[in-house]
């Protein structure tokens, strides 16, 4: 079971602080309690993503976004009864309350059932040249650079394995043998690893044309130089719930103009904004793609993911954005690599 004390926030906690709290605990949930310990509500991953998509004020209190009437159960409820309740109501968390309706624990579906093994294939893009990380990548592929004492790509693989994914394709090109020699066929990880060999660089979507068979289930595609704590099964659930053919994980990105912006109408000044902040969603390099998408990817052609999404959208195919609020870092430049190593070192992990 999750430790309740690590999940608690107050109704007055800002949405921004609650998101940071959820990310730091990895619980996918904030438990909102009144001062006397009674349940005020639950703030889930889904609540957060809906708020982000609506462009809600991140400084607003969580009381504005939480589920005020979540399902609860008595602390005397048996595990089998809890599991039946979760399945009936399609829940992942249930607060357990005492006779005074104070929350004493949170029970999760993962604890009751164990890790669910997913049939979905995962494609990890590991063929990039890593030009911006020269000279480190002169003899080492970028995904094999070390953070926390292991290659970035191995950390990605282990994250998927911990979440029940066992079937992988690694798309390789630059110094491909280094990656193949290290990971082999996946036996030592209890996984199945196959390789997509790019004889020329095919881009972040073009490499999918090398898949030997059409997937049966949606596949997850991820760049091999990312560090994240996201739940991939949640993205798949979002993808399926929205009946999407292609889902792109997106991150909020704030850009502050370092000057006062003068708005004019002709030559008349209408307003002045001092150093305004503009908000954007940016591509996070993680995708869920349904099997039919494979037919939109040309063979033996450089083809990037934005081109694929444009082609699908132009064809009237449903594409969706999955807001990613969990920890995420693109290790594409030297400063990001040093930042990742610094974060791991500060947390007490070995880094080389």
C-alpha positions as a printed NumPy array, in Angstrom:
array([[  0.   ,   0.   ,   0.   ],
       [  1.037,   3.601,  -0.592],
       [  2.06 ,   5.582,   2.488],
       [ -0.822,   7.91 ,   3.135],
       [  1.276,  10.628,   4.789],
       [  3.237,  11.093,   1.554],
       [  0.069,  11.696,  -0.474],
       [ -1.747,  14.283,   1.664],
       [ -2.427,  17.861,   0.59 ],
       [ -4.921,  20.404,   1.937],
       [ -7.893,  21.842,   0.024],
       [ -6.002,  25.168,  -0.155],
       [ -2.897,  23.669,  -1.805],
       [ -2.37 ,  25.181,  -5.255],
       [ -2.776,  22.994,  -8.294],
       [  0.88 ,  23.608,  -9.203],
       [  2.089,  22.472,  -5.756],
       [ -0.223,  19.453,  -5.835],
       [  1.198,  18.385,  -9.214],
       [  4.736,  18.68 ,  -7.833],
       [  3.646,  16.626,  -4.824],
       [  2.115,  13.9  ,  -6.993],
       [  5.262,  13.76 ,  -9.126],
       [  7.582,  13.552,  -6.112],
       [  5.708,  10.616,  -4.581],
       [  5.054,   8.742,  -7.848],
       [  1.599,   7.914,  -6.503],
       [ -0.513,   9.354,  -9.375],
       [ -2.814,  10.726,  -6.69 ],
       [ -3.106,  13.442,  -4.059],
       [ -5.342,  12.8  ,  -1.049],
       [ -7.023,  16.028,   0.007],
       [ -7.794,  16.033,   3.734],
       [ -9.47 ,  18.462,   6.081],
       [ -7.507,  19.385,   9.215],
       [ -9.36 ,  16.744,  11.259],
       [ -8.294,  13.966,   8.868],
       [-11.621,  13.621,   7.087],
       [-11.531,  13.18 ,   3.332],
       [-12.2  ,  16.312,   1.295],
       [-11.536,  14.68 ,  -2.061],
       [ -9.035,  13.042,  -4.383],
       [ -6.964,  14.699,  -7.101],
       [ -6.009,  12.115,  -9.722],
       [ -3.738,  12.126, -12.736],
       [ -6.82 ,  12.454, -14.904],
       [ -8.072,  15.484, -12.948],
       [ -4.683,  17.147, -13.425],
       [ -4.536,  16.472, -17.161],
       [ -8.067,  17.777, -17.707],
       [ -7.177,  20.962, -15.82 ],
       [ -4.019,  21.443, -17.899],
       [ -5.899,  20.941, -21.162],
       [ -8.482,  23.538, -20.087],
       [ -5.7  ,  26.023, -19.382],
       [ -6.748,  26.385, -15.737],
       [ -4.98 ,  28.709, -13.31 ],
       [ -2.146,  26.705, -11.749],
       [ -2.337,  28.862,  -8.613],
       [ -5.981,  27.954,  -7.975],
       [ -6.682,  25.625,  -5.006],
       [ -7.035,  21.889,  -5.581],
       [-10.53 ,  22.135,  -4.122],
       [-11.563,  23.544,  -7.517],
       [-10.39 ,  20.447,  -9.413],
       [-10.626,  17.433,  -7.087],
       [-13.259,  14.715,  -7.044],
       [-15.331,  15.71 ,  -4.005],
       [-17.237,  12.405,  -3.822],
       [-14.732,   9.581,  -4.346],
       [-15.502,   5.971,  -3.593],
       [-14.278,   4.919,  -0.139],
       [-14.293,   1.687,   1.832],
       [-14.169,   0.694,   5.479],
       [-10.862,  -0.479,   6.925],
       [-12.602,  -3.785,   7.641],
       [-13.253,  -4.453,   3.938],
       [-11.482,  -7.603,   2.74 ],
       [ -8.979,  -7.617,  -0.14 ],
       [-11.33 ,  -9.632,  -2.337],
       [-14.158,  -7.168,  -1.667],
       [-11.862,  -4.225,  -2.444],
       [-10.706,  -5.84 ,  -5.67 ],
       [-14.299,  -6.525,  -6.752],
       [-15.241,  -2.901,  -5.972],
       [-12.284,  -1.552,  -7.953],
       [-13.099,  -3.694, -10.97 ],
       [-16.784,  -2.83 , -10.858],
       [-16.129,   0.92 , -10.707],
       [-12.884,   0.85 , -12.755],
       [-10.789,   2.382,  -9.959],
       [ -7.05 ,   2.261,  -9.2  ],
       [ -7.163,   3.738,  -5.689],
       [ -9.604,   3.517,  -2.786],
       [ -9.223,   5.423,   0.498],
       [ -9.897,   3.297,   3.575],
       [-11.736,   5.142,   6.357],
       [-12.392,   4.42 ,  10.046],
       [-15.665,   4.706,  11.924],
       [-15.176,   8.477,  12.195],
       [-14.699,   8.758,   8.406],
       [-11.038,   9.677,   8.792],
       [ -8.734,   8.312,   6.111],
       [ -6.296,   5.758,   7.497],
       [ -4.822,   4.232,   4.325],
       [ -4.918,   4.123,   0.533],
       [ -5.184,   0.778,  -1.209],
       [ -4.126,   0.434,  -4.866],
       [ -5.075,  -1.952,  -7.62 ],
       [ -1.395,  -2.786,  -8.197],
       [ -1.012,  -4.02 ,  -4.621],
       [ -4.123,  -6.183,  -4.83 ],
       [ -3.363,  -7.744,  -8.202],
       [  0.388,  -7.443,  -8.658],
       [  1.936,  -5.787, -11.711],
       [ -0.187,  -6.283, -14.809],
       [  1.803,  -7.547, -17.793],
       [  1.027,  -5.619, -20.974],
       [  1.018,  -7.229, -24.444],
       [  1.914,  -3.934, -26.159],
       [  5.195,  -3.613, -28.021],
       [  7.486,  -0.73 , -27.075],
       [  9.7  ,   0.854, -29.737],
       [ 12.694,   2.796, -28.415],
       [ 14.38 ,   5.13 , -30.892],
       [ 18.131,   4.72 , -30.335],
       [ 19.663,   5.512, -33.723],
       [ 20.442,   9.22 , -33.4  ],
       [ 23.904,  10.682, -33.973],
       [ 23.967,  12.75 , -30.779],
       [ 25.774,  15.574, -32.567],
       [ 25.051,  18.107, -29.832],
       [ 26.782,  15.884, -27.274],
       [ 30.103,  15.618, -29.105],
       [ 32.798,  14.608, -28.235],
       [ 31.073,  12.215, -25.779],
       [ 29.14 ,  10.58 , -28.62 ],
       [ 32.112,  10.156, -30.924],
       [ 32.563,   6.564, -29.74 ],
       [ 29.35 ,   6.073, -27.735],
       [ 25.72 ,   6.302, -28.937],
       [ 23.807,   9.021, -27.096],
       [ 21.334,   6.563, -25.453],
       [ 24.323,   4.676, -23.993],
       [ 25.722,   7.681, -22.116],
       [ 25.583,   7.035, -18.393],
       [ 23.254,   8.642, -15.875],
       [ 22.891,   7.152, -12.377],
       [ 25.574,   4.573, -13.142],
       [ 23.904,   3.027, -16.189],
       [ 23.108,   3.877, -19.82 ],
       [ 20.12 ,   6.176, -20.298],
       [ 18.548,   3.513, -22.511],
       [ 18.861,   0.887, -19.786],
       [ 17.078,   3.183, -17.33 ],
       [ 14.253,   3.606, -19.858],
       [ 14.039,  -0.152, -20.373],
       [ 13.923,  -0.834, -16.625],
       [ 11.167,   1.731, -16.185],
       [  9.034,  -0.088, -18.759],
       [  9.844,  -3.461, -17.199],
       [  8.757,  -2.251, -13.76 ],
       [  5.42 ,  -1.29 , -15.281],
       [  4.815,  -4.693, -16.874],
       [  6.047,  -4.176, -20.449],
       [  8.156,  -7.065, -21.772],
       [  8.331,  -6.738, -25.594],
       [ 10.702,  -4.245, -27.167],
       [ 12.07 ,  -3.109, -30.476],
       [ 15.206,  -0.958, -30.435],
       [ 15.651,   1.155, -33.556],
       [ 19.401,   1.417, -34.156],
       [ 21.716,   3.051, -36.667],
       [ 24.738,   4.956, -35.33 ],
       [ 27.143,   2.565, -33.508],
       [ 24.358,  -0.025, -33.496],
       [ 26.649,  -2.852, -32.408],
       [ 27.354,  -1.087, -29.094],
       [ 23.656,  -1.206, -28.231],
       [ 23.12 ,  -4.762, -29.483],
       [ 26.139,  -6.121, -27.638],
       [ 24.93 ,  -4.556, -24.403],
       [ 21.254,  -5.569, -24.45 ],
       [ 21.348,  -8.757, -26.533],
       [ 17.981, -10.468, -26.94 ],
       [ 16.71 ,  -9.23 , -23.561],
       [ 16.966, -12.57 , -21.768],
       [ 18.845, -11.145, -18.791],
       [ 16.042,  -8.622, -18.308],
       [ 13.272, -11.188, -18.578],
       [ 12.216,  -9.434, -21.775],
       [ 12.121,  -9.932, -25.541],
       [ 14.278,  -7.444, -27.442],
       [ 14.397,  -7.193, -31.228],
       [ 16.137,  -4.661, -33.424],
       [ 15.087,  -2.408, -36.277],
       [ 18.198,  -1.7  , -38.352],
       [ 18.163,   1.632, -40.151],
       [ 20.605,   1.434, -43.053],
       [ 20.012,   5.14 , -43.407],
       [ 18.435,   7.562, -40.973],
       [ 14.653,   7.221, -41.268],
       [ 13.494,   9.7  , -38.643],
       [ 11.382,   9.24 , -35.525],
       [  8.438,   7.717, -37.423],
       [ 10.091,   6.275, -40.53 ],
       [ 11.833,   3.552, -38.531],
       [  8.4  ,   2.062, -37.764],
       [  8.176,   1.038, -41.422],
       [ 10.771,  -1.629, -40.526],
       [  8.414,  -3.44 , -38.138],
       [  8.228,  -6.989, -39.534],
       [  4.542,  -7.457, -38.706],
       [  1.55 ,  -5.228, -38.059],
       [  1.011,  -4.827, -34.305],
       [ -2.173,  -6.253, -32.816],
       [ -2.301,  -3.788, -29.909],
       [ -1.346,  -0.095, -29.805],
       [  2.409,   0.395, -29.554],
       [  4.357,   2.851, -27.446],
       [  7.168,   4.76 , -29.125],
       [  9.745,   6.721, -27.142],
       [ 12.942,   8.581, -27.916],
       [ 15.953,   6.847, -26.404],
       [ 17.375,   9.941, -24.706],
       [ 14.542,  10.783, -22.303],
       [ 14.364,  10.474, -18.541],
       [ 10.844,  10.424, -17.11 ],
       [  8.734,   9.01 , -14.289],
       [  5.529,   8.827, -16.327],
       [  3.104,   5.891, -16.194],
       [  2.969,   4.419, -19.676],
       [ -0.145,   2.353, -18.964],
       [ -1.984,   5.576, -18.127],
       [ -1.063,   6.963, -21.539],
       [ -2.366,   3.811, -23.224],
       [ -5.583,   4.077, -21.216],
       [ -5.969,   7.722, -22.29 ],
       [ -5.281,   6.742, -25.919],
       [ -7.963,   4.072, -25.888],
       [-10.54 ,   6.091, -23.946],
       [-10.326,   8.872, -26.528],
       [-10.483,   6.384, -29.424],
       [ -7.379,   7.973, -30.808],
       [ -5.235,   6.559, -33.585],
       [ -2.173,   8.526, -32.511],
       [ -1.472,  10.136, -29.159],
       [  1.458,  12.455, -28.443],
       [  2.694,  13.187, -24.931],
       [  3.064,  16.946, -24.519],
       [  4.72 ,  19.145, -21.908],
       [  3.859,  22.669, -20.856],
       [  6.615,  25.106, -21.727],
       [  6.717,  28.665, -20.398],
       [  8.588,  31.349, -22.305],
       [  9.079,  34.776, -20.74 ],
       [  9.763,  37.743, -22.979],
       [ 12.525,  39.715, -21.196],
       [ 11.098,  43.11 , -22.183],
       [  7.948,  45.124, -21.745],
       [  5.645,  44.252, -24.665],
       [  3.871,  47.255, -26.179],
       [  0.529,  46.544, -27.845],
       [ -0.461,  49.126, -30.46 ],
       [ -3.356,  49.975, -32.735],
       [ -1.843,  51.924, -35.597],
       [  0.397,  54.352, -33.745],
       [ -1.653,  54.429, -30.532],
       [ -0.439,  52.431, -27.536],
       [ -3.288,  50.286, -26.241],
       [ -1.451,  48.494, -23.404],
       [  1.947,  47.565, -22.04 ],
       [  2.706,  44.116, -20.62 ],
       [  5.835,  43.911, -18.511],
       [  7.842,  40.758, -19.321],
       [  4.81 ,  38.595, -20.164],
       [  4.968,  34.811, -19.93 ],
       [  3.616,  32.769, -22.827],
       [  2.558,  29.147, -22.384],
       [  2.924,  26.437, -25.014],
       [  2.584,  22.678, -25.286],
       [  5.705,  21.008, -26.687],
       [  6.284,  17.505, -28.038],
       [  7.668,  15.256, -25.264],
       [  8.916,  12.513, -27.633],
       [  6.587,   9.742, -26.374],
       [  3.726,   8.365, -28.485],
       [  0.955,   5.772, -28.484],
       [  0.038,   4.548, -31.96 ],
       [ -2.763,   2.22 , -32.994],
       [ -1.984,  -0.572, -35.521],
       [ -3.689,   1.17 , -38.46 ],
       [ -1.204,   4.051, -38.279],
       [  1.468,   1.797, -39.765],
       [ -0.204,   2.175, -43.172],
       [  0.455,   5.934, -43.165],
       [  4.234,   5.579, -42.799],
       [  6.168,   5.412, -46.103],
       [  8.936,   2.853, -46.489],
       [ 12.624,   3.681, -46.949],
       [ 11.936,   7.379, -46.409],
       [ 12.967,   9.871, -43.732],
       [  9.724,  10.585, -41.894],
       [  9.425,  12.277, -38.501],
       [  6.579,  12.055, -35.989],
       [  5.266,  15.597, -36.608],
       [  4.943,  14.681, -40.302],
       [  2.969,  11.568, -39.341],
       [  0.608,  13.517, -37.087],
       [  0.09 ,  16.114, -39.827],
       [ -0.7  ,  13.37 , -42.343],
       [ -3.168,  11.676, -40.003],
       [ -4.874,  14.932, -39.104],
       [ -5.158,  15.947, -42.77 ],
       [ -6.811,  12.593, -43.409],
       [ -9.42 ,  13.151, -40.716],
       [ -7.819,  10.592, -38.38 ],
       [ -8.214,  11.238, -34.635],
       [ -5.002,  12.411, -32.954],
       [ -4.789,  13.48 , -29.311],
       [ -2.431,  15.232, -26.908],
       [ -1.632,  13.572, -23.583],
       [ -0.52 ,  16.21 , -21.033],
       [  2.581,  15.004, -19.216],
       [  3.083,  16.55 , -15.779],
       [  5.485,  13.957, -14.365],
       [  9.241,  14.471, -14.224],
       [ 10.671,  14.614, -17.739],
       [ 14.061,  15.564, -19.156],
       [ 15.34 ,  15.44 , -22.727],
       [ 19.052,  14.639, -22.549],
       [ 19.852,  16.148, -25.932],
       [ 22.472,  18.711, -24.998],
       [ 25.468,  18.833, -22.683],
       [ 23.713,  21.039, -20.116],
       [ 20.781,  18.599, -19.869],
       [ 23.131,  15.636, -19.453],
       [ 24.954,  17.453, -16.654],
       [ 21.626,  18.397, -15.086],
       [ 20.451,  14.771, -15.125],
       [ 23.707,  13.625, -13.564],
       [ 23.557,  16.366, -10.967],
       [ 19.982,  15.443,  -9.964],
       [ 20.92 ,  11.771,  -9.585],
       [ 24.062,  12.637,  -7.645],
       [ 22.098,  14.888,  -5.278],
       [ 19.641,  12.045,  -4.627],
       [ 22.483,   9.767,  -3.57 ],
       [ 22.671,   7.645,  -6.711],
       [ 25.967,   6.684,  -8.257],
       [ 26.676,   8.541, -11.475],
       [ 29.359,   7.976, -14.082]])
